[in-house]
Amino acid sequence: LSELGSESAKIKAMGIMDKLSTDKTVRVLNILEKNIQDGSKLSTLFNHNNDTEDEERLWRDLIMERVTKSADACLTAINIMTSPNMPKAVYIEDIIERVIQYTKFHLQNTLYPQYDPVYRVDPHGG
């Protein structure tokens, strides 16, 4: 997905994204939506008190891999949909909503809590 994201950026920069088959582009977008959805509700901030350090590291690596994959899918979808002269069929509302959902969730639950304690939520209600 990372490579697909950089290739989509190149195609967008060349201004030839609209030359690709609309059906295939829509199919790619629908596949990207599934990948976006996969990491759109995964929190990277967690602490399992019962896990060993190795188990926690493995969980964190797995979650970060899925979140990163979803971010790459978001970027690729945005590259496609924001390319010039794209047909209306590629502006799929569900995908736009998924990208917004992913962005909102990770701003509120990943990025903001790192820098502002107001956003940190104690899972035990404290």
C-alpha positions as CSV (number, residue, x, y, z in Angstrom):
1,L,0.0,0.0,0.0
2,S,2.9,2.4,0.7
3,E,4.2,1.8,-2.9
4,L,0.7,2.2,-4.3
5,G,0.4,5.5,-2.4
6,S,3.6,6.9,-3.9
7,E,2.7,5.6,-7.4
8,S,-0.7,7.3,-7.1
9,A,1.0,10.5,-6.2
10,K,3.3,10.3,-9.3
11,I,0.3,9.6,-11.5
12,K,-1.6,12.5,-10.0
13,A,1.4,14.8,-10.5
14,M,1.6,13.8,-14.1
15,G,-2.1,14.7,-14.5
16,I,-3.0,11.4,-16.1
17,M,-5.1,9.7,-13.4
18,D,-8.3,10.5,-15.4
19,K,-6.9,8.4,-18.3
20,L,-7.2,5.2,-16.2
21,S,-10.3,3.0,-16.5
22,T,-13.1,4.3,-14.3
23,D,-14.3,0.8,-13.4
24,K,-10.8,-0.3,-12.3
25,T,-10.3,2.9,-10.4
26,V,-13.6,2.4,-8.5
27,R,-12.7,-1.2,-7.8
28,V,-9.3,-0.1,-6.4
29,L,-11.1,2.5,-4.2
30,N,-13.5,-0.1,-2.9
31,I,-10.5,-2.3,-1.9
32,L,-8.8,0.7,-0.3
33,E,-12.0,1.4,1.7
34,K,-11.7,-2.1,3.4
35,N,-8.1,-1.3,4.3
36,I,-9.0,2.1,5.7
37,Q,-11.8,0.6,7.8
38,D,-9.3,-2.0,9.2
39,G,-7.3,0.6,11.1
40,S,-9.8,3.3,11.7
41,K,-10.8,2.3,15.2
42,L,-7.5,0.9,16.5
43,S,-5.9,2.8,19.3
44,T,-2.2,2.9,19.5
45,L,-2.2,4.0,23.1
46,F,-2.8,1.0,25.4
47,N,-1.3,-0.6,28.4
48,H,-1.9,-4.3,29.2
49,N,-0.9,-4.7,32.8
50,N,-0.9,-8.5,32.5
51,D,1.2,-8.7,29.3
52,T,4.9,-9.1,29.3
53,E,7.0,-6.6,27.6
54,D,7.5,-8.8,24.6
55,E,3.7,-9.4,24.3
56,E,3.0,-5.7,24.5
57,R,5.7,-4.9,21.9
58,L,4.2,-7.6,19.5
59,W,0.7,-6.2,20.0
60,R,1.9,-2.6,19.5
61,D,3.8,-3.6,16.3
62,L,0.7,-5.4,14.9
63,I,-1.6,-2.5,15.7
64,M,0.9,0.0,14.2
65,E,1.2,-2.1,11.1
66,R,-2.5,-2.1,10.6
67,V,-2.8,1.7,11.4
68,T,0.0,2.5,9.0
69,K,-1.6,0.3,6.3
70,S,-4.9,2.2,6.7
71,A,-3.1,5.6,6.5
72,D,-1.5,4.5,3.2
73,A,-4.9,3.5,1.9
74,C,-6.3,6.9,3.0
75,L,-3.5,8.7,1.2
76,T,-3.9,6.6,-2.0
77,A,-7.7,7.2,-2.0
78,I,-7.2,10.9,-1.5
79,N,-4.6,11.0,-4.3
80,I,-7.1,9.4,-6.7
81,M,-10.1,11.4,-5.7
82,T,-8.3,14.8,-5.8
83,S,-6.7,14.3,-9.2
84,P,-7.8,16.7,-11.8
85,N,-10.6,15.9,-14.2
86,M,-11.7,12.7,-12.4
87,P,-15.1,11.2,-13.4
88,K,-17.9,11.6,-10.8
89,A,-18.0,7.8,-10.2
90,V,-14.7,8.0,-8.2
91,Y,-16.2,10.4,-5.6
92,I,-17.6,7.6,-3.4
93,E,-19.2,9.0,-0.3
94,D,-18.5,5.9,1.8
95,I,-14.8,6.2,1.2
96,I,-14.7,9.9,1.9
97,E,-16.6,9.2,5.2
98,R,-14.1,6.4,6.1
99,V,-11.1,8.7,5.5
100,I,-12.7,11.4,7.7
101,Q,-13.5,8.8,10.3
102,Y,-9.9,7.5,10.3
103,T,-8.5,11.0,10.5
104,K,-10.8,12.1,13.3
105,F,-10.3,8.9,15.4
106,H,-6.5,9.1,15.2
107,L,-6.3,12.8,15.8
108,Q,-8.4,12.4,19.0
109,N,-7.0,9.1,20.2
110,T,-3.4,9.0,18.9
111,L,-2.0,12.4,18.2
112,Y,-3.7,14.8,20.6
113,P,-3.2,12.6,23.7
114,Q,0.5,12.5,23.0
115,Y,0.7,16.3,23.4
116,D,-2.3,17.4,25.5
117,P,-3.3,15.6,28.7
118,V,-6.9,16.8,28.4
119,Y,-7.3,14.2,25.7
120,R,-5.9,11.3,27.7
121,V,-8.7,9.0,28.9
122,D,-8.2,6.5,31.8
123,P,-9.8,3.2,30.7
124,H,-10.6,2.5,34.3
125,G,-12.7,5.6,34.7
126,G,-10.3,7.7,36.7
